[in-house]
């Protein structure tokens, strides 16, 4: 069985492939990096509800600790990939509802309605948006 570190490495690798520009210049410019240890994220006290972890030219990475329901919504112009680091909850993905827990990786293409209700008080997730997300492309759906 593959552990959480493998899953995060796979998520980071897939995200890098998805957002790599085919027209990169010969001389890449150095950028700031940020490192998150899943061991630290899984054992530390949860940070505020949504915290920007890092962003690049083509993607945004947030550390999310949902303490209450995230209402049904979709993103018209953004794909979102969520990795559950710790805890569990119920997630609506389109018309389906399923239980999710630590180690689950969920990909939400643009236009797919989704919501999340935590089952545990210690939920921690990593949310990756592509392209770069400024928070305005969140369209709530009336229930």
Steps between C-alpha positions, in 0.01 A plus 500: 500500500632844411520760775400866511847619397478303174154643432618858554805443281272362229265799539790744474641316199166489320440866576843592364427309180155656466622856540837485320516744214617356167652840416739542790797724439850352482594682821241426770475761772550381859183492709424462867411149611296381793519157663232330707573181688192281510615368835494856637166579331344182634608560861494879543210706617285599203569850363222745416230367265678579170859609480696574185793261496661618179417613150675505169427639160264213413372360831400576859546265796295546817508321834137452606361407842123490464323531835153532350328413175635644176180569304437361150680701233701464181782678323432613142864554402703294747575134562554405864680200644456423870718269707363404844796503741315435825145440618189404308184641352224464246553647158250571227656462155246574227191298588691243708574518872784302654700472818860621475786465745875537543685384190219572252574706191204669326518677164221751424501624140355846436120501500459206743283591801660396828464550875662366816370427849765404756432195719797561726622817668859456383460505119799623301508504119723637225309669218673569167339731243599542139523757359605736781196567723410840642190380687242662272413194285277333761138478386266379775208277405161550666375182660 
